[in-house]
Amino acid sequence: MRFLFKTSYEQDLRLFKHGGQVFWYGLLMLLLLAAPFFAGEYLMSQLHFICIYSIVGLGLMLLVGYTGQVSLGHAAFLAAGAYTEALLQAKDVPFLVSLPCAALLAAALGFVVGLPALRLKGIYLAIATLAFNVIVEEVVTRWESLTNGNSGLHLKPVSLFGLDLGGDAGFFYLCVALTVLSVLALMNLLRSPTGRAFVAIRDSEISASCMGVNLAKYKTLSFAISAALTGIGGALYAHKVTFITPEQFTLLQSIELITIVILGGVGFLHGAVLGAAFLIVLPQLIALAKDLLPATMGGSGLQSIVFGLVLIVFIIFEPLGLYGRWLKIRTWFELFPFYRAGMFRRQKSYMKSERLR
């Protein structure tokens, strides 16, 4: 078992706490950089989606896992980023300009949605964000002069500094770079006074307010940052699918995005990446299992049934998600043979909080 003895503030501020983290994250980065050389076209496509949904999951994780706000309308921010990218590209705006614009527009919408969060909580906030998703979907559908309605919009491959990134390798490196930058940005944000204010609001709004935390400022800021990351994911998503329509940004999409956080582990940045990978891999596993099942059981509703059952199992038996399960497995190996069976029995909350319930 590893024990860390910190002797300076500089040591406490390091992103990587020990050499083991540097080694494993470095190895992971080497594998990602080498992936285009040994992975096939299909696997590369799945890696693209994992990176894109990881960015969106990171935004939702900041909002749900670290600020304690609920959102069932993030597909609207995804649509904002996608349509902004598509419209600006049609005007021949460079990608280095259109991508920040997509993030800024989504952040502005997130700020607007964050205003009701000042007075709403729980299920009422979820309903408000759901209604916002429906409004944006209708606007995108009806505003045909701008969005082309149900006829959709086509996008060309990404071009950066004159280089065509339409190939699997180029677009993959772009997605990985933006994912890594998003992770590093959130890691630094959560260590700052702003991030600590988010966590204080999540644990207790009354206590945070008594300590001088401006609830209005930090709630709207959390919504804006979360929406900005989702807008970046939406821009990449639009380039990946090359054709966008309002049917791609419905309430069902919002529910799928929130499941990334639940399955990965609420309150862990790692959980956003694990949840995105699980969300992409699970349909492929179900498709493979259909060949082994009788024809009467392999209908079109099988994926929804399996997905719902998996979600229920995680909520009941593993509220900390995939990353929480990994922490338990790692702890078992570190403490073996002194691991106690009831060590995590007191775990009742899905929040990453140290306080006793």
Residue, then its C-alpha position, 0 to 999 in steps of 0.5 A: m500500500r502506498f503512503l504519501f508524506k507531503t512536506s511542501y505546498e509544491q508537492d501538494l499542488r502537483l497534478f501527479k501525486h507519485g511516480g506510479q501515476v506518471f508511468w501509467y498515464g504516460l503508458l496510456m498516452l503512448l498507446l493512444l498515440a500508437a492506436p492509428f498504426f494498429a487499429g482498424e477503421y471500425l475501432m478508430s471510429q469507436l475511439h473517436f466517439i469515446c473521446i467526444y463523449s468523454i468531453v461531454g461527460l467531463g462537462l456533465m461531471l463538473l455540473v452533476g458530480y462536483t456542483g450537485q446540479v441536475s440537468l436533463g437538457h445537455a443535448a441542447f448544448l450539444a446541438a448548439g455546438a454542432y449547429t454553430e460549427a456547421l454554420l460557421q464552416a459553411k461561411d469558411v470560418p477557420f476551425l480555430v475560430s469556429l470551435p471557440c465560438a461553438a463553446l461560447l454560444a453553448a456557454a451563453l445558453g448554459f448561463v441562461v439555463g443556470l438562472p433557474a437553478l438559483r431557485l430550483k432544486g432536484i426534480y424541479l431543476a431537472i424538469a426545467t432543463l428538460a423543458f429547455n431541451v424541448i425548446v431548443e429542439e423545436v427552435v432548431t426544427r422550425w428555424e429552417s432558414l438558418t438550420n435547414g430544419n429536418s433536411g439537416l446540414h452537411l459538414k466538411p472534414v476539419s482543416l487545421f493550419g492547411l492540414d486535412l484532418g478528415g482521416d481517422a488518424g488526424f481526427f483521432y489526434l485532434c479528439v485526444a488532444l482536446t480530451v486531454l486539455s479538457v481533463l487538465a483544465l478541469m483538474n486545475l479548476l477543481r483545485s482552485p477556489t472556484g472548484r472548491a466553491f462548486v464542491a461546497i455548494r454540492d455538499s451543502e448550499i446553506s453551509a456554502s452561503c454562510m462561508g461567503v460563497n456566492l451561490a448565484k455566481y458559482k451555479t451559473l458559472s458551473f452551468a456555463i463551463s459545463a455547457a461550453l465543454t458540451g459545445i466543444g463535444g458537439a462541434l467534434y460530433a458534427h464533424k464525426v457524423t458529417f450530417i446533423t439533424p434535429e432528431q440527433f439531439t432529443l431528450l433520449q440523447s440527454i438521458e444517454l449523456i447523463t448515464i455517462v456520469i452515473l455509470g462512470g461514477v459521479g464525482f470522479l473525472h475518471g468516471a466521465v471517460l469510463g462512462a463514455a467508453f462503456l456507453i460506446v462499447l455496450p451496444q457493440l456487445i449487445a449486437l454480438a450477443k444477438d447472434l447467440l440468442p434465439a430470433t424471438m429474443g433478438g428484437s429491436g428493443l433488446q438494447s433498450i432493455v439491457f441498457g435499462l437493466v445495467l443502469i438499474v444494477f449500477i444504481i442499486f449495487e454500485p452507486l460509485g460507478l465503474y471507477g468506484r468499483w475499480l477503487k474497491i478492487r485496487t484497495w483489495f489488492e493493496l490490503f490483501p490479506f487484511y482487506r475487510a469484507g464490510m469496509f465499504r458497507r457504510q457507503k450510501s452516497y454517490m457523492k464524493s464527500e468525506r462527511l458521514r451520513 
